Amino acid sequence: MRALRGLYLVDGVLIGVLMPFVTVILALRGFSPLEIGGVMALTAVGYVVGLPVWGHLGDVVLGRPGALRIAALAAAVTALLFGAPLALPLVALFVVAFYVAAPGTAMLTDAVAVVALASHPERYGSFRLLESGSFAVAALAAGVLFDGTGYGLAYPLAAASALLVAVAAIGIPEVARTRLADYRDPAPGNGAGAGEPGTGVRSARHRRWTEATGSIGVAIGVAPRLLGVMAAVVLANLGIVASLTFLPLRIADLGGAPSIIALSATVSALFEIPAMLVAARVAGRVGLRGLFVAGCGLYVLAYVAWIVLADPALIVVTRPLTGLAYGSLTVTSVLTVGALLPEGLQASGQALYQMSALGVAAILSDLGGGYLFGTYGHGPVFAASAVGAVLAAIVAWWYVPSRGEVRLGPSRR
């Protein structure tokens, strides 16, 4: 448990010292808003391709500690290369590579946590909030530092944090590797429950598909309901990604300094903490479905506010809404995956969630948002974000587990 807490702490630092500033850094290095949207969309393609690989490595090939160490070392190298004085296409390449590696560490940490806390899923939020807290502190400290130094220190700070992730991963215990054949090949009459080894995939067509797609395909074959959940996740994250990519640009356009951009991210992250502390308890009363819908509603309020506000300080004032919403949606999504899949497929399931949230959603949001922001300004970007959040709530109502479907408490097992 101590090693897991350490992983969440250093994961937050790794993300906090660089990611809140990436789009502004790209603008300063000569990228236009449309090009920034294109680069960030390419990072999302990297998610879609890379996260299933991390999930497969963690569940099947290397184990989660080994995959964590490789992802962390890759993040350290790519952060330094991102900061090197290279031609813009190479800068874009290493941004994409960093966004493939660094989120892999967070996803694998979640996979470790879901298994470690399987008998007490309500404790997940108390672990995950450590990442939000360290992110908040690191982002604010970095923003204040960059006010005086510029963004040049962001790259070595990110690299050093990634190396700390690799060190923290040493304390994570190994778990048995998953044999995908156990999920593809049903053992007749074994009586295995849904989602357990031996259940198999019920048609030859599904079997061929899972063989082609690895552990991600097996996870979907075991729990087809995940597809509906991931559709809701994609719709909800259209606006979340837009806030990561285009809200810093909006604040900078309004004259906000690096410390204001950092403060915006920090306030949101700080308010994730109380949401994560109580999210599982609230979900026990209203269901994971109800909590997901509530998070979408808070995001809608924030997006509408960003359309009309023209003062960076007032934008910062709205950020508690997004912190509460993000904390609720994160806990809901991770616990939903944890509830629908067996522990042998958790890294792959969490990869599917992250791939949907910051992969598929980001491709759509960054490409569309880059065009809208560069052509029409911020208003249409956040209006589209609000529409996506409303649609996400509707889809979630059908697919995310309701109250009574999943027990969230010590008596779960």
C-alpha positions as CSV (number, residue, x, y, z in Angstrom):
1,M,0.0,0.0,0.0
2,R,2.9,2.4,0.7
3,A,4.3,1.7,-2.7
4,L,0.9,2.4,-4.3
5,R,0.6,5.7,-2.5
6,G,4.1,6.7,-3.6
7,L,3.3,5.9,-7.2
8,Y,0.2,8.1,-7.2
9,L,2.2,10.9,-5.6
10,V,5.0,10.9,-8.2
11,D,2.5,10.3,-11.1
12,G,0.8,13.6,-10.1
13,V,4.1,15.4,-10.2
14,L,5.1,14.0,-13.6
15,I,1.8,15.3,-15.1
16,G,1.7,18.6,-13.2
17,V,5.1,20.0,-14.1
18,L,4.6,19.8,-17.9
19,M,1.1,18.9,-19.2
20,P,-0.8,22.0,-18.0
21,F,1.6,24.1,-20.1
22,V,2.1,22.1,-23.2
23,T,-0.3,24.0,-25.5
24,V,1.1,27.3,-24.4
25,I,4.7,26.0,-25.0
26,L,3.7,24.9,-28.4
27,A,2.3,28.3,-29.2
28,L,5.5,30.0,-28.0
29,R,7.6,27.6,-30.1
30,G,5.7,28.7,-33.3
31,F,2.7,26.4,-33.6
32,S,-0.7,28.0,-34.7
33,P,-3.9,27.1,-32.9
34,L,-4.9,24.8,-35.8
35,E,-1.5,23.2,-35.6
36,I,-1.7,22.8,-31.9
37,G,-5.0,21.1,-32.3
38,G,-3.4,18.8,-34.8
39,V,-0.5,18.0,-32.6
40,M,-2.7,17.2,-29.6
41,A,-4.9,15.1,-31.9
42,L,-1.8,13.1,-32.8
43,T,-1.1,12.6,-29.1
44,A,-4.6,11.1,-28.9
45,V,-3.8,8.7,-31.8
46,G,-0.8,7.8,-29.7
47,Y,-3.2,7.0,-26.8
48,V,-5.4,4.8,-29.0
49,V,-2.3,2.9,-30.2
50,G,-0.2,2.9,-27.1
51,L,-2.5,2.3,-24.2
52,P,-3.7,-1.1,-25.4
53,V,-0.1,-2.0,-25.7
54,W,0.7,-0.9,-22.2
55,G,-2.4,-2.9,-21.0
56,H,-1.3,-6.0,-22.9
57,L,2.2,-5.7,-21.5
58,G,1.0,-5.2,-18.0
59,D,-1.6,-8.0,-18.0
60,V,0.1,-10.6,-20.2
61,V,3.8,-10.0,-21.1
62,L,5.8,-8.1,-18.5
63,G,3.5,-7.8,-15.5
64,R,2.4,-4.4,-14.2
65,P,5.6,-3.4,-12.3
66,G,7.8,-4.1,-15.4
67,A,5.5,-2.3,-17.7
68,L,5.4,0.7,-15.3
69,R,9.1,1.0,-15.3
70,I,9.4,0.9,-19.1
71,A,6.6,3.5,-19.4
72,A,8.3,5.8,-16.9
73,L,11.7,5.6,-18.5
74,A,10.2,6.3,-21.9
75,A,8.5,9.4,-20.4
76,A,11.8,10.7,-19.1
77,V,13.6,10.3,-22.4
78,T,10.7,11.9,-24.5
79,A,10.3,14.8,-22.1
80,L,13.9,15.8,-22.6
81,L,13.7,15.4,-26.4
82,F,10.5,17.5,-26.4
83,G,12.6,20.3,-24.9
84,A,15.5,20.0,-27.4
85,P,16.0,22.7,-30.0
86,L,14.6,20.7,-32.9
87,A,12.6,21.4,-36.0
88,L,8.8,21.8,-35.3
89,P,7.9,18.4,-36.8
90,L,10.3,16.7,-34.5
91,V,9.0,18.7,-31.5
92,A,5.5,17.4,-32.4
93,L,6.8,13.9,-32.7
94,F,8.3,13.9,-29.2
95,V,5.2,15.6,-27.7
96,V,3.2,12.7,-29.1
97,A,5.8,10.2,-27.7
98,F,5.6,11.8,-24.2
99,Y,1.8,11.6,-24.2
100,V,2.0,7.9,-25.1
101,A,4.5,7.1,-22.3
102,A,3.4,9.3,-19.3
103,P,-0.3,8.4,-19.2
104,G,0.7,4.8,-19.4
105,T,2.2,5.1,-15.9
106,A,-1.1,6.5,-14.6
107,M,-3.2,3.8,-16.3
108,L,-1.0,1.0,-15.0
109,T,-1.1,2.5,-11.5
110,D,-4.9,2.5,-11.6
111,A,-4.8,-1.2,-12.7
112,V,-2.6,-2.0,-9.7
113,A,-4.9,-0.1,-7.4
114,V,-8.1,-1.8,-8.6
115,V,-6.7,-5.2,-7.9
116,A,-5.1,-4.3,-4.6
117,L,-8.3,-2.7,-3.3
118,A,-10.7,-5.3,-4.8
119,S,-12.2,-6.1,-1.4
120,H,-12.5,-2.4,-0.5
121,P,-13.3,-0.5,-3.7
122,E,-14.6,2.5,-1.7
123,R,-11.0,3.2,-0.7
124,Y,-9.9,3.9,-4.3
125,G,-10.7,7.6,-4.1
126,S,-8.5,8.0,-1.0
127,F,-5.5,6.7,-3.0
128,R,-6.3,8.4,-6.3
129,L,-6.6,11.8,-4.6
130,L,-2.9,11.6,-3.8
131,E,-2.3,12.1,-7.6
132,S,-4.6,15.0,-7.7
133,G,-3.0,16.6,-4.7
134,S,0.6,16.2,-5.9
135,F,-0.5,17.4,-9.4
136,A,-2.0,20.6,-7.8
137,V,1.1,21.4,-5.8
138,A,3.5,20.6,-8.6
139,A,1.5,22.6,-11.2
140,L,1.3,25.7,-9.0
141,A,4.9,25.5,-8.0
142,A,6.0,25.1,-11.6
143,G,3.8,27.9,-12.8
144,V,5.3,30.3,-10.2
145,L,8.8,29.1,-11.2
146,F,8.1,29.6,-14.9
147,D,6.9,33.2,-14.3
148,G,10.6,34.0,-13.7
149,T,12.4,31.4,-15.8
150,G,10.2,30.7,-18.7
151,Y,9.3,27.1,-19.6
152,G,12.8,25.7,-20.1
153,L,12.9,23.9,-16.8
154,A,9.6,22.0,-17.5
155,Y,11.4,19.3,-19.5
156,P,14.1,18.3,-17.0
157,L,11.5,18.5,-14.1
158,A,9.2,16.1,-16.0
159,A,12.1,13.7,-16.8
160,A,13.2,13.7,-13.1
161,S,9.6,13.0,-12.0
162,A,9.4,10.1,-14.5
163,L,12.5,8.5,-13.1
164,L,10.9,8.7,-9.6
165,V,7.9,6.8,-11.0
166,A,10.3,4.1,-12.2
167,V,11.9,3.9,-8.7
168,A,8.5,3.8,-7.0
169,A,7.4,0.9,-9.3
170,I,10.1,-1.3,-7.7
171,G,7.9,-1.7,-4.6
172,I,4.9,-3.0,-6.5
173,P,4.4,-6.7,-6.1
174,E,4.2,-9.0,-9.1
175,V,0.9,-10.7,-10.0
176,A,0.3,-13.7,-12.1
177,R,0.3,-13.0,-15.8
178,T,-3.0,-13.6,-17.6
179,R,-3.3,-16.4,-20.1
180,L,-5.7,-15.1,-22.8
181,A,-6.6,-18.6,-23.8
182,D,-8.3,-19.0,-20.5
183,Y,-10.8,-16.4,-21.5
184,R,-11.1,-17.5,-25.2
185,D,-11.5,-21.2,-24.7
186,P,-14.6,-22.2,-22.6
187,A,-14.2,-25.2,-20.5
188,P,-17.5,-27.1,-21.0
189,G,-19.5,-27.5,-17.8
190,N,-17.0,-25.7,-15.6
191,G,-19.7,-23.5,-14.2
192,A,-17.5,-20.3,-14.3
193,G,-19.3,-17.1,-13.8
194,A,-19.5,-14.3,-16.3
195,G,-16.2,-12.6,-16.8
196,E,-14.1,-15.4,-15.3
197,P,-11.5,-17.6,-16.9
198,G,-13.2,-20.5,-18.6
199,T,-16.2,-18.4,-19.7
200,G,-14.8,-17.9,-23.1
201,V,-16.2,-15.8,-26.0
202,R,-19.4,-17.3,-27.3
203,S,-18.9,-17.2,-31.1
204,A,-16.2,-18.1,-33.6
205,R,-16.4,-14.5,-35.0
206,H,-15.8,-13.0,-31.5
207,R,-13.0,-15.5,-31.0
208,R,-11.2,-14.5,-34.2
209,W,-11.6,-10.8,-33.2
210,T,-10.2,-11.3,-29.7
211,E,-7.3,-13.2,-31.1
212,A,-6.5,-10.3,-33.4
213,T,-7.0,-7.6,-30.7
214,G,-5.2,-9.2,-27.8
215,S,-6.3,-8.5,-24.2
216,I,-8.4,-5.4,-25.1
217,G,-10.6,-7.5,-27.4
218,V,-10.9,-10.2,-24.7
219,A,-12.0,-7.6,-22.2
220,I,-14.8,-6.4,-24.5
221,G,-15.8,-10.0,-25.3
222,V,-16.1,-10.7,-21.6
223,A,-18.0,-7.5,-20.8
224,P,-19.7,-6.2,-24.0
225,R,-21.4,-3.5,-21.8
226,L,-18.1,-1.8,-21.7
227,L,-18.7,-0.5,-25.2
228,G,-21.7,1.6,-24.0
229,V,-19.8,2.8,-21.0
230,M,-16.9,3.9,-23.2
231,A,-19.2,5.7,-25.5
232,A,-20.4,7.8,-22.5
233,V,-16.7,8.3,-21.5
234,V,-15.8,9.6,-25.0
235,L,-18.7,12.1,-25.0
236,A,-17.9,13.4,-21.5
237,N,-14.3,13.8,-22.3
238,L,-14.8,15.9,-25.4
239,G,-15.1,18.9,-23.1
240,I,-12.5,17.7,-20.6
241,V,-9.9,17.5,-23.4
242,A,-11.0,20.9,-24.7
243,S,-10.4,22.4,-21.2
244,L,-6.9,20.9,-21.2
245,T,-6.0,22.0,-24.7
246,F,-7.8,25.3,-25.3
247,L,-8.6,26.8,-21.8
248,P,-4.9,27.6,-21.3
249,L,-4.8,29.3,-24.7
250,R,-7.9,31.2,-23.8
251,I,-6.4,32.4,-20.5
252,A,-3.2,33.3,-22.3
253,D,-5.2,35.3,-24.9
254,L,-6.8,37.2,-22.1
255,G,-3.3,38.1,-20.7
256,G,-3.0,35.4,-18.1
257,A,0.6,34.7,-16.9
258,P,2.0,31.1,-16.5
259,S,1.1,31.3,-12.8
260,I,-2.5,32.0,-13.6
261,I,-2.6,29.1,-16.1
262,A,-1.1,26.9,-13.3
263,L,-3.6,28.3,-10.7
264,S,-6.5,27.3,-13.0
265,A,-5.2,23.7,-13.2
266,T,-4.3,23.7,-9.5
267,V,-7.8,24.9,-8.2
268,S,-9.5,22.2,-10.4
269,A,-7.1,19.5,-9.1
270,L,-7.6,20.5,-5.5
271,F,-11.3,20.2,-5.8
272,E,-10.9,16.7,-7.2
273,I,-9.7,15.6,-3.8
274,P,-13.0,16.0,-1.8
275,A,-14.9,14.5,-4.8
276,M,-12.7,11.5,-4.8
277,L,-12.9,11.1,-1.0
278,V,-16.7,10.8,-1.1
279,A,-17.3,9.6,-4.6
280,A,-17.6,5.9,-3.8
281,R,-19.8,6.6,-0.8
282,V,-22.1,8.8,-2.9
283,A,-22.2,6.2,-5.6
284,G,-23.3,3.6,-3.0
285,R,-26.4,5.8,-2.5
286,V,-27.1,7.0,-6.0
287,G,-25.3,4.4,-8.1
288,L,-22.3,4.8,-10.3
289,R,-24.8,6.0,-13.0
290,G,-26.1,8.8,-10.9
291,L,-22.7,10.0,-10.0
292,F,-21.6,10.0,-13.6
293,V,-24.6,12.1,-14.6
294,A,-24.0,14.6,-11.8
295,G,-20.4,15.0,-12.9
296,C,-21.6,15.8,-16.5
297,G,-24.0,18.4,-15.1
298,L,-21.2,20.2,-13.3
299,Y,-19.2,20.3,-16.4
300,V,-22.0,21.8,-18.4
301,L,-22.2,24.7,-15.9
302,A,-18.5,25.4,-16.3
303,Y,-18.5,25.3,-20.1
304,V,-21.4,27.8,-20.3
305,A,-19.5,30.1,-17.9
306,W,-16.3,29.9,-20.0
307,I,-18.3,31.0,-23.1
308,V,-19.2,34.4,-21.5
309,L,-16.3,35.1,-19.1
310,A,-13.5,37.4,-20.3
311,D,-11.4,37.7,-17.1
312,P,-8.8,35.0,-16.2
313,A,-9.5,35.4,-12.5
314,L,-13.2,34.7,-13.0
315,I,-12.3,31.6,-15.1
316,V,-10.2,30.4,-12.1
317,V,-13.2,30.9,-9.9
318,T,-15.2,28.4,-11.9
319,R,-12.6,25.7,-11.6
320,P,-14.0,24.1,-8.5
321,L,-16.9,22.9,-10.6
322,T,-14.6,21.0,-13.0
323,G,-12.6,19.6,-10.1
324,L,-15.6,18.1,-8.4
325,A,-16.9,16.9,-11.8
326,Y,-13.6,15.3,-12.9
327,G,-13.1,13.6,-9.5
328,S,-16.6,12.1,-9.8
329,L,-16.2,11.0,-13.4
330,T,-12.8,9.5,-12.8
331,V,-13.8,7.4,-9.7
332,T,-17.0,6.3,-11.5
333,S,-15.2,5.2,-14.6
334,V,-12.4,3.4,-12.9
335,L,-14.8,1.6,-10.5
336,T,-17.2,0.7,-13.4
337,V,-14.3,-1.0,-15.3
338,G,-13.3,-2.7,-12.0
339,A,-16.8,-4.0,-11.5
340,L,-17.3,-5.3,-15.0
341,L,-14.0,-7.1,-15.5
342,P,-12.1,-9.8,-13.6
343,E,-8.8,-8.8,-12.0
344,G,-6.7,-10.6,-14.7
345,L,-8.0,-8.1,-17.3
346,Q,-7.8,-4.9,-15.2
347,A,-4.8,-3.3,-16.9
348,S,-6.5,-3.9,-20.3
349,G,-9.8,-2.5,-19.0
350,Q,-8.2,0.6,-17.6
351,A,-6.3,1.0,-20.8
352,L,-9.6,0.9,-22.7
353,Y,-11.0,3.6,-20.4
354,Q,-8.0,5.8,-20.8
355,M,-7.9,5.2,-24.6
356,S,-11.5,6.3,-24.8
357,A,-11.1,9.3,-22.5
358,L,-7.9,10.7,-23.7
359,G,-7.5,8.9,-27.0
360,V,-10.7,8.8,-29.1
361,A,-12.2,11.8,-27.3
362,A,-9.0,13.8,-27.8
363,I,-8.8,13.1,-31.5
364,L,-12.3,14.4,-32.0
365,S,-11.9,17.3,-29.5
366,D,-8.4,18.5,-30.6
367,L,-9.1,18.4,-34.3
368,G,-12.5,19.9,-34.1
369,G,-11.6,22.3,-31.3
370,G,-8.4,23.4,-33.1
371,Y,-10.5,24.4,-36.2
372,L,-13.2,26.1,-34.2
373,F,-10.8,27.9,-31.9
374,G,-8.6,29.1,-34.7
375,T,-11.6,30.1,-36.9
376,Y,-14.3,31.3,-34.6
377,G,-12.7,31.6,-31.2
378,H,-13.4,30.0,-27.9
379,G,-17.2,30.1,-27.8
380,P,-18.1,27.3,-30.2
381,V,-15.4,25.1,-28.6
382,F,-17.1,25.2,-25.1
383,A,-20.6,25.2,-26.6
384,A,-19.8,21.9,-28.3
385,S,-18.2,20.7,-25.0
386,A,-21.5,21.3,-23.2
387,V,-23.5,19.4,-25.8
388,G,-21.1,16.4,-25.5
389,A,-21.6,16.4,-21.7
390,V,-25.4,16.3,-22.0
391,L,-25.2,13.4,-24.5
392,A,-22.7,11.6,-22.2
393,A,-25.2,11.8,-19.3
394,I,-27.9,10.3,-21.6
395,V,-25.7,7.4,-22.7
396,A,-24.4,6.8,-19.2
397,W,-28.0,6.4,-17.9
398,W,-28.3,3.3,-20.1
399,Y,-24.9,1.6,-19.6
400,V,-23.2,2.7,-16.4
401,P,-24.3,0.5,-13.4
402,S,-27.2,1.8,-11.3
403,R,-27.6,1.6,-7.6
404,G,-27.8,-2.0,-6.4
405,E,-26.0,-3.4,-9.5
406,V,-22.5,-3.0,-7.9
407,R,-21.8,-3.1,-4.1
408,L,-19.4,-0.4,-3.1
409,G,-18.2,-1.1,0.4
410,P,-16.3,-3.6,2.6
411,S,-19.0,-6.2,2.2
412,R,-18.5,-6.5,-1.6
413,R,-16.5,-9.7,-1.2
